[in-house]
Amino acid sequence: MASFKKYRVGGKFKLSHVDPGDTPFCEGDEATQHAEVDALAVELDELQDLLNAEGRRKLLLVLQGMDTSGKDGTVRWVFSRTSPLGVRVTAFKAPTVDERARDYLWRCHAAVPRTGEIMVWNRSHYEDVLVPMVEGWIDKAEAKRRYAQINDFERLLTETGTVVVKCMLHIDKDEQRERLQARIDTPGKQWKFSMDDLEVRTKWGAYQQAYQNALAATSTEHAPWYVVPANSKRHRNVMIAQLLVKTMRQMKLKAPPPDPALKGMIVK
């Protein structure tokens, strides 16, 4: 069985050393892989029930990646069998005027998971370091301050009962080109395409370096980063589903003990 250790950011980890085309967590044929994702999704639903029943902790999944890396698809497949009552998704777009009037973490803190809940962030507070650095809106000193603030913010979450899992969906430039072209060529998918996607694509190298810097500065014991090879959509789904199931199993979730007052009670 594949190990997450290779893909957990730490020490001398280099993003460039991870092949986006790797598929270490995929075994068997396509049907087998789909069946595994479905089985993992069912177990996630069961684990979320326990998380809710326990009523003490929460889980936050942060999804980051270049355009077309599969953040929406991850949510669609990994949580396909989970009750919508137990999972919420927040997609962070460009800050609104109201959000820009406050500190950059304000809108994120307003969307943290409630007790017993799984929250998924499609993009996140990391956009407020990655984009400004590439665009030259902040300098290295300000980026360093924001990394420290983010680490403090995530430590606050973990110390108040939130388990944080961060996944960078890693695709290569050729894979992105194919996915963008597919959106252009498919009328039903053109709504997903923006001319801004092509502008961001011209800065591919700068964004890869920005991700390298952010991952290295903010992968901590309390909130580690995992780089997910994501050229294969099935591999992306299997790996993240396995990671979440493993994480929630390690939480050793338990339902409350039976209520003695209910012993022998008969409903008439």
Buried (B, 14 or more C-beta within 10 A) or exposed (E): EBEBEEBBBEEEBEBEEBEBBBBBBBEEEEEEBBEBBBEBBEBBBBBBBBBBEBEEBBBBBBBBBBBBBBBBBBBEBBBBBBEEEBBBBBBBEEBEEEBEEEEBBBBBEEBBBEBBBBBBBBBBBBBBBBBBBBEEEBEEEEBBEBBEBBBEBBBEBBEEEBBBBBBBBBBBEEBBEEBBEEBEEEEEEEEBBEEEBEEBBEBEEBBBBBBBBBBBBBBBEBBBBBBBBBBBBBBBBBBBBBBBBEBBEEBEBEEEEEEEEEEEEEEE
